[in-house]
Amino acid sequence: MVELQDYSAGAISDTSGLTRRDRAARDATSTSNDSSKKLQPIAVQTQGSSSDVHLPLTQIRLKSHEWFGDFITKHEVPRKTLHSSIGFITLYLYTTGADYRNVKYPLIAAFVTLLTLDLIRLRWQPFNKLYCKVVGALMRKREIHTYNGVLWYLLGLIFAFSFFPKDVALISLFLLSWSDTAASTFGRKFGHLTPKLARNKSLAGSIAAFIVGVSVCYGFYGVFVPHYAYVNSPGKISWSPETSKLTLAQFSLLGGVLAAFSEGIDLFNWDDNFTIPALSAIFMNTAIHVTKKAALT
């Protein structure tokens, strides 16, 4: 009887031991599940923020984007304001008789300066943080770790002002300043309602570029060129109603088509800050020569 009692006690002890082990295993499993549940939101949050690769990788934050939200990040109001102001400044300089041939030199100086700053900041983290803090409102998030889009802007204008007549270079600048801004604004707002033409290009944006292109050509050749004729020496303006087969209205419509095409085309995935002035200058110059009246002999 004693042996049976001892055996029973041992069995009870073993059973209670198994129970304790099972309970410990169950508690460990429960703790693991709770931990995984607690970690899951963090993992999801990390995964969700991976789209803005600049934040987790370098801890560089564009404070202006956080403070003003969509005003800067989505609508890019400061960037577009600066973008558009270049056209008005250039138009004012045109009325003062500034020599367009000298425009390329400050553009080249600005290009070299900005390229130097980019080469430094992309290799020196503290300077990059300071740079982004100062001009972050004018930057896109992806530009934190790549070259500034203004470099392409300057390069396109250098190309136009170096190789084309005065009016063609000015038109290409106006299209870059105003047509591109209009296409970007209306494309983002209404692009989902119209067909997509190319990468990040919509019919809505192209229509806006066309309207601005028509307005630019008509306003420049129909108003500013005749009103400020004294700032242009003979031969500086390559298009005029007297030398072209097209009327002002017809040429303006053609200019709108060329503006929309220059803005909408995706050439080798190049930045449109370069392709718009470069292509529009090439197309406009070609159109002027093709539609030019034959010289009288």
C-alpha positions in Angstrom: 0.0 0.0 0.0 2.8 2.3 0.8 4.4 1.6 -2.5 1.1 2.3 -4.3 0.7 5.5 -2.4 4.3 6.5 -3.3 3.6 5.7 -6.9 0.4 7.6 -6.9 2.1 10.5 -5.3 4.8 10.3 -7.9 2.2 10.2 -10.6 0.5 13.2 -9.1 3.8 14.9 -8.9 4.7 14.1 -12.5 1.2 15.2 -13.6 1.5 18.4 -11.8 5.0 18.8 -13.2 3.7 18.3 -16.7 0.9 20.7 -16.0 3.4 23.3 -14.9 5.5 22.7 -18.0 2.4 22.9 -20.2 1.4 26.1 -18.5 4.9 27.6 -18.9 4.9 26.7 -22.6 1.4 28.2 -23.0 2.5 31.4 -21.2 5.6 31.6 -23.3 3.5 31.2 -26.5 1.1 33.8 -25.3 3.9 36.2 -24.5 5.4 35.6 -27.9 2.1 36.3 -29.6 1.6 39.5 -27.6 5.1 40.6 -28.5 4.4 39.9 -32.2 1.2 41.9 -32.0 3.0 44.8 -30.4 5.8 44.7 -33.0 3.4 44.3 -36.0 2.3 48.0 -36.1 6.0 49.0 -35.9 6.8 46.8 -38.8 3.9 48.1 -40.8 4.8 51.7 -40.0 8.4 51.0 -41.1 7.2 49.4 -44.3 4.8 52.3 -45.0 7.6 54.9 -44.6 9.9 53.1 -46.9 8.4 55.0 -49.8 10.2 58.1 -48.5 13.6 56.5 -48.5 15.3 59.7 -47.3 13.7 59.5 -43.9 14.8 56.1 -42.5 18.1 56.0 -44.4 19.6 59.4 -43.5 17.2 61.0 -41.0 17.2 64.1 -43.2 13.8 65.7 -42.8 12.4 68.5 -44.9 10.8 70.5 -42.0 9.1 72.9 -44.4 7.2 70.0 -46.0 6.1 68.8 -42.6 5.0 72.2 -41.4 3.1 73.2 -44.6 2.1 69.7 -45.8 0.5 69.5 -49.3 1.1 73.3 -49.8 4.7 72.3 -50.5 4.8 68.5 -50.9 1.9 68.1 -53.3 1.2 71.5 -54.8 4.8 72.7 -54.7 3.7 76.3 -54.5 7.1 77.9 -53.6 8.9 75.8 -56.3 6.3 76.7 -59.0 6.3 80.4 -57.9 10.1 80.5 -58.5 9.7 78.5 -61.7 7.2 80.9 -63.1 8.9 84.1 -61.9 11.9 83.5 -64.2 9.6 84.1 -67.2 8.4 87.4 -65.8 11.9 88.5 -64.9 13.2 87.6 -68.4 10.3 89.5 -70.0 11.1 92.6 -68.0 14.8 92.3 -69.0 13.7 92.1 -72.6 11.8 95.4 -72.4 15.0 97.1 -71.0 17.0 96.0 -74.0 19.3 93.6 -72.2 21.6 91.7 -74.6 20.3 88.2 -74.7 23.8 86.9 -75.8 25.1 87.7 -72.3 22.4 85.7 -70.6 24.2 82.4 -70.9 27.1 83.6 -68.8 25.2 84.0 -65.5 23.4 80.8 -66.3 26.7 79.0 -66.7 28.0 80.5 -63.5 24.8 79.4 -61.6 25.1 75.9 -63.1 28.7 75.5 -62.0 27.9 76.9 -58.5 24.9 74.6 -58.0 26.7 71.6 -59.3 29.6 72.2 -56.9 27.2 72.5 -54.0 25.4 69.3 -55.0 28.8 67.4 -55.3 29.7 68.6 -51.8 26.3 67.9 -50.1 25.9 64.4 -51.7 29.2 63.4 -50.2 29.1 65.3 -46.9 26.1 64.5 -44.7 26.2 67.5 -42.3 26.3 70.0 -45.2 23.5 68.2 -46.9 21.3 68.6 -43.8 22.1 72.3 -43.7 21.4 72.7 -47.4 18.1 70.9 -47.1 17.2 73.0 -44.1 17.9 76.3 -46.0 16.3 75.5 -49.4 14.1 72.6 -48.5 10.9 74.4 -49.4 12.1 74.5 -53.0 13.1 70.9 -53.1 11.3 67.6 -53.8 11.9 64.8 -51.4 13.7 62.7 -54.0 16.2 65.5 -54.6 17.7 65.0 -51.1 19.9 62.2 -52.4 20.2 63.1 -56.0 21.1 66.2 -58.1 18.9 69.2 -58.0 16.4 69.6 -60.8 17.5 73.2 -61.2 20.6 71.9 -62.9 18.6 70.6 -65.8 16.6 73.8 -65.9 19.8 75.8 -66.3 21.4 73.4 -68.7 18.3 73.6 -71.0 18.4 77.4 -71.0 22.2 77.4 -71.6 21.6 75.3 -74.7 18.8 77.5 -76.0 20.6 80.8 -75.5 23.8 79.5 -76.9 22.6 78.1 -80.2 19.4 79.8 -81.2 18.1 83.3 -82.2 16.9 85.8 -79.6 13.2 85.2 -80.0 13.5 81.4 -80.2 15.6 81.4 -77.0 13.1 83.6 -75.2 10.1 81.5 -76.3 11.8 78.4 -75.1 12.3 80.0 -71.7 8.7 81.2 -71.5 7.5 77.8 -72.3 9.7 76.2 -69.6 8.6 78.8 -67.1 4.9 79.0 -67.8 3.8 76.1 -70.0 5.6 73.5 -67.9 4.1 74.9 -64.7 0.6 74.9 -66.2 1.0 71.4 -67.4 2.2 70.2 -64.0 -0.6 72.0 -62.2 -3.5 70.9 -64.4 -2.0 67.5 -65.0 -2.0 66.7 -61.3 -5.4 68.1 -60.7 -7.3 66.6 -63.7 -4.9 64.1 -65.1 -6.8 61.2 -63.7 -9.8 62.2 -65.8 -7.9 62.1 -69.1 -5.8 59.5 -70.9 -2.2 59.1 -70.0 0.2 60.0 -72.9 3.6 59.1 -71.4 5.3 58.6 -68.1 3.8 61.1 -65.7 2.2 62.9 -68.7 -1.5 63.3 -69.2 -3.8 64.8 -71.8 -4.9 67.4 -69.3 -1.4 68.6 -68.8 -0.8 68.7 -72.6 -3.9 70.8 -73.1 -2.7 73.3 -70.5 0.7 73.4 -72.2 -1.0 74.0 -75.6 -3.1 76.9 -74.3 -0.1 78.6 -72.6 2.0 78.0 -75.7 -0.6 79.7 -77.9 -0.8 82.6 -75.5 3.0 83.0 -75.2 3.5 83.1 -79.0 0.6 85.4 -79.6 1.5 87.8 -76.8 5.2 87.9 -77.5 5.1 88.3 -81.3 1.8 90.3 -81.4 2.4 92.6 -78.4 5.9 92.8 -77.0 7.9 92.6 -80.3 6.1 95.4 -82.1 5.7 97.5 -78.9 9.4 97.3 -78.0 10.7 97.2 -81.5 13.5 99.6 -80.5 15.2 97.0 -78.3 15.7 94.7 -81.3 18.4 95.4 -83.9 17.6 94.2 -87.5 17.7 90.4 -87.9 17.5 89.6 -84.1 13.9 88.5 -84.3 13.7 85.5 -86.7 9.9 85.4 -87.1 7.5 88.1 -88.3 4.3 88.2 -90.3 6.1 89.8 -93.2 8.6 87.0 -93.6 6.4 84.0 -92.8 3.9 82.1 -94.8 1.8 81.9 -91.6 -0.3 84.6 -90.0 0.3 85.4 -86.3 -2.8 83.4 -85.3 -1.6 80.4 -87.3 1.9 80.5 -86.0 0.6 80.9 -82.4 -1.4 77.7 -82.9 1.6 76.0 -84.2 3.6 77.2 -81.2 0.9 75.7 -78.9 1.2 72.4 -80.6 5.0 72.4 -80.3 4.7 73.5 -76.7 2.4 70.6 -75.9 4.6 68.1 -77.8 7.8 69.4 -76.1 6.2 69.0 -72.7 4.5 65.7 -73.3 7.3 63.8 -74.9 9.4 61.5 -72.7 12.8 61.5 -74.3 15.2 58.9 -72.8 13.7 59.5 -69.4 15.5 62.9 -69.3 14.4 65.6 -67.0 11.7 67.8 -68.6 13.4 70.9 -67.3 16.0 70.2 -70.0 13.9 68.6 -72.7 11.3 71.4 -72.8 13.6 74.3 -73.6 15.8 72.2 -75.8 13.1 70.6 -77.8 10.9 73.7 -78.0 13.9 75.7 -79.3 14.7 73.1 -81.9 11.1 72.7 -83.0 10.4 76.5 -83.1 13.5 77.3 -85.0 12.7 74.5 -87.5 9.1 75.7 -87.9 10.3 79.3 -88.5 12.6 78.2 -91.3 10.1 75.8 -92.9 7.4 78.4 -93.0 9.6 81.3 -94.1 8.8 83.0 -97.4 11.2 82.5 -100.2 13.5 85.5 -100.6 12.7 87.8 -103.5 15.4 87.9 -106.2 
